[in-house]
Amino acid sequence: MRFFSTSTLWLTLGNAFLTSAASSWSFSDASVIVQGKGAGNAARSKESIVPGSTVVNPLSFGTGETLKIVLTAKEGKTGRRPHQAFLVLHDQDTRLEESFPFSISDSGKGKVEITHKDLPIQFLTSSDSLQASIIIGSFGSSTPYNVPAFTVDISRDLAAPISIPEKPVRYGKLPEIHHIFRSDPQSPPKIISLVFTLATLAALPALLVGWAMLGANVDHAPKAFSQAPVAHVLFFGSVVALEGVFFLYYTSWNLFQVLPAVSVVGVVAFLSGSRALTETQDRRLAGLR
């Protein structure tokens, strides 16, 4: 029993040692390639990347070229696909950095390609070398990998213009805004108003002739006023008053002055008109109309 317990202990310690030795991310078969511009995009330079070390000579990355990094991500000694894998370019002076994700398959093989269009404007205008680091990590207890891999010198064609983005909009004090309000609407010229007034007055005789031809019995007016004098007088007065309100609105009043007056005149016209129509209906039922 003692021998079995001792063997079990050594096996457990051995498994723990192997597990701890394998619980770290790294890569293999890594290289950085600078592909020249032109037909075929042939590799202008190629350097191997060894885990835990940095390429000695800086890489020159010019306009129209492509910076390509290929590798095989590994967890321990097995190629795997990590949760995150980035190539990070870092400017040590300005502390500006930009990350570019690797596209990695399930077997761990991955690559990333960068052109000048992918770089921020600060990198293109900087004269310092950029430090490139490879970052690999995932869920679990495995130790992530984050070590500088190489340095890059950005060289560009000085004759080619750079599109500098506009400054972002910032909240702050703005210039004073002077509002220009539209002037109040004006009545048409008096000559136009006079022409339409004369045209309306000239139509009144034609209206009276039309009433006479249709058999309007004006001689019933005294009897109507005698049976309901208040109703007929108020109704006729409200119609005249309503026309007067419209005239004042046309000449000088505004809408806030017209609405109360129209409300009062309208109520009087409704009540008196109902009583006047009732009196007229009584005479019609009596056969007087």
C-alpha positions in Angstrom: 0.0 0.0 0.0 2.9 2.4 0.7 4.5 1.6 -2.7 1.1 2.3 -4.4 0.7 5.6 -2.6 4.2 6.7 -3.5 3.8 5.8 -7.2 0.5 7.6 -7.3 2.2 10.7 -5.8 5.0 10.7 -8.4 2.6 10.2 -11.2 0.5 13.2 -10.0 3.6 15.4 -9.7 4.7 14.3 -13.1 1.4 15.2 -14.7 1.4 18.6 -12.9 4.9 19.3 -14.2 3.9 18.4 -17.8 0.8 20.5 -17.5 2.6 23.5 -16.2 5.3 23.1 -18.9 2.6 23.0 -21.6 0.5 25.9 -20.3 2.0 28.7 -22.3 1.4 30.1 -25.8 4.0 30.5 -28.4 4.5 30.0 -32.1 6.7 28.3 -34.7 7.6 28.6 -38.4 7.3 32.3 -38.1 8.7 34.8 -40.7 8.2 38.4 -41.7 8.1 39.2 -45.4 8.2 42.5 -47.2 6.6 42.0 -50.6 7.5 44.6 -53.2 5.1 46.4 -55.4 4.5 45.4 -58.9 3.5 42.2 -60.8 3.7 39.1 -58.7 4.5 40.9 -55.4 7.8 39.1 -55.0 9.3 39.0 -51.6 11.9 41.8 -51.3 13.1 40.7 -47.9 12.3 37.8 -45.5 13.4 37.3 -41.9 12.7 34.4 -39.6 11.2 35.1 -36.2 12.3 33.1 -33.3 10.0 33.0 -30.2 11.4 35.1 -27.3 13.9 37.1 -29.5 13.8 40.1 -31.8 15.1 40.4 -35.4 18.3 42.3 -35.3 18.1 44.4 -38.4 15.1 46.8 -38.9 12.8 46.1 -41.8 12.2 48.8 -44.4 8.5 49.1 -45.3 8.0 51.4 -48.3 5.0 52.8 -50.2 3.1 50.2 -52.2 4.7 47.3 -50.4 3.0 44.7 -48.2 4.2 43.6 -44.7 3.3 40.0 -44.2 3.8 37.8 -41.1 3.1 34.1 -41.1 3.3 31.8 -38.1 1.8 28.7 -36.4 0.3 29.4 -33.0 0.9 26.8 -30.4 -0.3 26.1 -26.9 2.6 24.1 -25.4 3.7 22.0 -28.3 0.3 21.6 -30.1 -0.8 23.9 -32.8 -4.1 25.5 -31.8 -6.3 28.5 -32.6 -6.1 31.1 -29.8 -8.8 33.4 -28.8 -6.7 36.5 -29.7 -3.7 36.9 -31.9 -2.4 40.4 -32.9 0.5 42.1 -34.4 1.0 45.4 -32.5 3.0 48.3 -34.0 4.2 50.6 -31.3 5.8 54.1 -31.5 8.0 54.4 -28.4 8.2 58.2 -28.5 4.5 59.0 -29.0 3.3 55.8 -27.3 0.9 55.4 -30.1 0.1 51.8 -31.1 -2.1 50.0 -33.6 -3.1 46.3 -33.6 -3.7 44.1 -36.6 -5.4 40.7 -35.9 -4.1 37.5 -37.4 -6.4 35.3 -39.4 -5.8 31.8 -37.9 -7.2 28.4 -38.8 -8.0 25.7 -36.3 -4.6 24.1 -36.8 -2.9 27.4 -35.6 -1.6 28.5 -39.0 -2.1 32.2 -39.4 -1.1 35.3 -41.2 -1.6 39.1 -41.3 -0.9 41.5 -44.1 -0.4 45.3 -43.7 -0.1 48.0 -46.3 0.4 51.8 -45.9 -3.3 52.3 -46.2 -3.8 50.3 -43.0 -1.5 52.5 -41.0 -2.6 55.6 -39.1 -1.3 59.0 -40.4 1.0 59.4 -37.3 3.0 56.3 -38.3 3.4 57.5 -41.9 4.7 60.9 -40.8 6.9 59.6 -38.1 10.7 59.4 -38.6 11.3 56.9 -35.8 11.2 53.1 -36.1 8.2 51.2 -35.0 8.4 48.2 -32.7 6.4 45.2 -33.7 5.2 42.8 -31.1 3.3 39.5 -31.4 0.5 38.9 -28.9 -1.1 35.5 -28.5 -3.5 34.5 -25.8 -6.7 32.6 -25.0 -9.1 31.5 -22.3 -7.8 29.2 -19.6 -4.7 29.1 -17.4 -2.1 29.1 -20.3 0.4 32.0 -20.2 -0.1 34.4 -23.1 2.8 35.4 -25.4 3.7 39.1 -25.7 7.3 39.7 -26.9 8.7 42.3 -29.4 9.5 40.5 -32.7 11.1 43.1 -35.0 11.3 46.8 -35.8 10.0 48.6 -38.9 11.2 51.7 -40.6 8.3 53.4 -42.5 9.5 54.9 -45.7 7.2 56.7 -48.1 7.3 58.6 -51.3 7.7 62.3 -50.3 6.2 63.4 -53.6 3.0 61.5 -53.0 0.5 63.6 -50.9 -0.9 62.3 -47.7 -4.6 62.7 -47.0 -4.6 64.2 -43.5 -8.1 63.7 -41.8 -9.9 66.7 -40.6 -9.9 67.6 -36.9 -12.8 66.1 -35.0 -15.6 68.3 -33.8 -15.1 69.5 -30.3 -17.7 70.8 -27.9 -17.0 74.4 -27.1 -18.0 78.0 -27.6 -19.4 78.7 -31.0 -19.9 82.1 -32.8 -22.9 84.0 -31.9 -26.0 83.4 -34.0 -28.0 86.4 -35.1 -31.5 85.4 -36.0 -33.2 87.3 -38.8 -37.0 87.0 -38.4 -39.3 87.3 -41.3 -41.3 90.6 -41.4 -45.0 90.5 -40.7 -47.3 89.8 -43.7 -48.6 93.0 -45.3 -52.0 93.6 -46.8 -52.1 93.9 -50.6 -52.1 97.4 -52.1 -55.2 99.5 -51.5 -56.0 99.7 -55.2 -56.5 95.9 -55.3 -58.7 96.0 -52.2 -60.7 98.8 -53.7 -61.3 96.9 -56.9 -62.6 93.8 -55.1 -64.8 96.0 -52.8 -66.4 97.7 -55.8 -66.9 94.3 -57.5 -68.7 93.0 -54.4 -70.9 96.0 -54.1 -71.8 95.8 -57.9 -73.0 92.2 -57.3 -75.5 93.3 -54.7 -78.2 94.5 -57.2 -77.8 91.3 -59.1 -78.4 89.4 -55.8 -81.5 91.4 -55.1 -82.9 90.8 -58.6 -82.2 87.1 -58.2 -84.2 87.0 -55.0 -87.1 88.8 -56.6 -87.1 86.4 -59.6 -87.1 83.4 -57.2 -90.1 84.7 -55.3 -88.6 86.1 -52.2 -91.4 87.7 -50.1 -89.8 90.7 -48.6 -93.2 91.9 -47.4 -93.1 89.3 -44.6 -90.3 91.1 -42.9 -92.5 93.3 -40.7 -94.4 90.2 -39.5 -91.2 88.3 -38.9 -89.7 91.1 -36.9 -92.9 91.5 -34.9 -93.1 87.8 -33.8 -89.3 87.4 -33.0 -87.8 90.9 -33.0 -84.8 90.1 -30.8 -83.8 86.9 -32.7 -84.0 88.5 -36.1 -82.2 91.7 -35.0 -79.4 89.8 -33.3 -79.0 87.3 -36.1 -78.8 90.1 -38.7 -76.5 92.1 -36.4 -74.2 89.1 -35.8 -73.8 88.6 -39.6 -72.8 92.3 -40.0 -70.5 92.1 -37.0 -68.8 89.1 -38.4 -68.1 90.9 -41.6 -66.8 93.8 -39.6 -64.4 91.5 -37.7 -63.1 90.1 -41.0 -62.5 93.7 -42.2 -60.6 94.6 -39.1 -58.5 91.4 -39.4 -57.8 92.4 -43.0 -56.7 95.9 -42.1 -55.2 96.0 -38.6 -56.1 93.2 -36.2 -54.0 90.1 -35.6 -55.2 86.5 -35.0 -55.2 86.8 -31.2 -57.6 89.8 -31.5 -59.9 88.1 -34.0 -60.4 84.8 -32.2 -62.2 86.2 -29.1 -64.4 88.4 -31.2 -65.3 85.6 -33.6 -66.1 83.4 -30.7 -68.6 85.9 -29.2 -70.2 86.7 -32.5 -70.5 83.1 -33.4 -72.3 82.2 -30.2 -74.8 85.0 -30.7 -75.3 84.0 -34.3 -76.0 80.4 -33.4 -78.5 81.2 -30.6 -80.4 83.9 -32.4 -80.3 82.1 -35.7 -81.9 79.0 -34.2 -84.8 81.2 -32.8 -85.1 83.0 -36.1 -85.3 79.8 -38.1 -87.9 78.4 -35.7 -90.1 81.5 -36.4 -89.6 81.1 -40.1 -90.6 77.5 -40.0 -93.8 78.3 -38.0 -94.9 80.7 -40.8 -94.1 78.1 -43.4 -96.2 75.5 -41.6 -99.0 78.0 -41.4 -98.9 78.4 -45.2 -97.8 82.0 -45.1 -94.6 81.3 -47.2 
